[in-house]
């Protein structure tokens, strides 16, 4: 209980505080924003939260976010189906799409290898990636994991798994700073990283 606040506000602040990147101060601001908003705004927010929870799923092919079984990128016949860009999460797809430099498909791992967080290779969508390669005409896999310890570990593991498949395996060039996240790189940096990608 936060002194001076009604119990319902305290509980909402506590719930917001459980969200990634939201501290107590931000949680208080969000709670006061909701309190001061009109009933219509709050009902719209609640409706949108419910719609996202009920309708958004992972694409059955690439694991990107979608409201259909197959996402809009996988179902786009104008995309280059011979190239697959491997990213850790859906935010990586968003970052790459902003550049406009890449016209192929994606494969979302839904994480990176991180023993400290209990994430091993078996927890990622690596087996599904290998199955995709074996079933389709994929000729190049572009590894676009972050340049962090976890991202580099994942990239090295992918290289070991993919090399026997006799396909081209490349890694984004280090236009993305070491220790940096793909999600937060600017558009021109990502464009350059794509253009200068090389073998891993």
N, C-alpha and C positions, 0 to 999 in steps of 0.2 A: 504493500500500500504506500502510495506517495502522499505525504502529508499535504493537506490543503486541496487535494483533488478528489472528486467523486470516485468510487470504486470502479465504475464502468470505464472511466477514462484511464485509470491506472491499468486495468486489464488490457485495454487496447494498446496502450504504450508498451506494455510487456510483450504483446504479440508482435507489434512492429519491430521491437528490439531483437526479436529472434531471426529477422530477415538478414541475409548477407549484406554487409556494408551499411547497415542501419544501426547507429548507436542510440543511446537513451535520448540525447538531445534532438537528433533527427526524428526519432519516434514521437517525441513531444510535439514537434512542429507539425508532423503529419496528423496527429490527433487533433490539434487545435485547428488545423486547416479543415478537417472533416466537420468539426463542431461548428465552424463558422460558415460552412458551405450550405447551400439550399438543399432542401430535402430531395429535389429533382436530381441535383448533381450527385448526391450520395447514392441515390437509387441507381443512377446510370453507372457509377463506379462498381457497385455491388453486382449489377447485371453483367458488366464486362468481365469481372473476376470470375463469375459463375460460368460464362460462356467459354472463357479460356480454359478453365478446369475441365469442362465437359467436352469441348470440341477439339482442342489441340492435342495431337499425338505425334509419335515419331514416324517418319516416312518408312515404309516397309522395305525400301531399297537402300536408302542412304543414311537413315536415322536423323535427318534434319526435321525441324518442326513443320507440321502440316495440319490442315484441317481435313485433309483427305488421306486415303491410304497411301497414295503416292504423291509426293510434293510437286510443286509447280516446276522446279528445276529438273527433276528426273523425268517429268512428263513432257518437257519441252524438246521437240524433235529437232530444233535448230541447234541445240548444244552439241559440242564435240564429244561423242560417246567413247572415243578412244583414250581420253585423258581423265583421270580422277585425282582430285585434290583432297588429301587427307587432313582433316582438322580435328582438334580436340573436342570442340563443342559447337552448337549452332551459332554462337557469336562469331566464330571463325568464318562461317559461311557469309554472314552479314558483312563482315569486314572485307572479305574478298570481293563480294558482289559490288561494293561501293567503288572499287577501283575501275570496274569495267574492262580490266585487262585480261580476265580469264573467262573463257567461253565453254569450258568443259563441265564435267559433273563433279560431285563431291562424295566423300564418305566421312561421316561423323563418328568418331570413336567413342564419344560420350565419356571422355576423361583422358587422363594421361597416367603413365606408370608412376606410382608414388607409394613406395613401401611404407613410409611413415603414416600415410592416410589409409593404409590397407588396400591400395589399388594395385593389383598385379595385371599382367597381360591378359589373363583369363577373364578379367572384369571389363575389358574393353571390347569393342566390336571389330576385333582383328580377324577372327575366324570368318566372320561374315564378309570382310574385305577380300580375303583369299578366295572364298567361294564365288564372289562377284567376278574376280579376275579370271578364274577357271571357266566360268560359264559364259562370259561375254568377250568382246573384242578389245578389251582394255590393253593399250600399248605402253602407256606411261602413267606412273603414279608419282604425284608431286606431294612430298611430305611438307605440310605447313603447320607443324606443331610449334608451340612457343619456344623461344630461345632461352628457356629456363632449364634448371637441372632436370625437372620432370619431362619437359618437352624434348630435350636432347636424349634422355634415356629412352623415351618412346620412339624417337626417330631411329636410334641405333637398333632397337629391337625390331622395328618394322623392316629395316634394311636386311637384317639377318633372315627374317621370314620371307621377304619378297625376292631376294636375290636368286634363289633356286627356280623361280617362276619364269626366268628368262624374259623379263620385261624391263623397260627403262625406268629406273627409280631416281628421281631428282629431289633436291631439297631447296627450299627458298633461299636465295642469296642472303648474306648477312647485312642487307640494308636495314633489316630489323635489328635493333640493338641487342647485344647479348644481355640475357636476363629479362628481355622485353616480352610483352604479350602482343600477339597478332591483333587482338581485339582493339588495342589502343594505338596501333601504328597509323600514321597519317596515310592518305591515299597515294601520294607520290612515292613514299617509301615502299609501300606494298607493290606498286607498279614496277619499281626498279628491282625489287626482290624477285618478282616473277620473271622479268626479262633476263635477269642474270643468274637464274637458278642453275644449279649444277648437280653432279652426281654426289651421292652421300657416301 
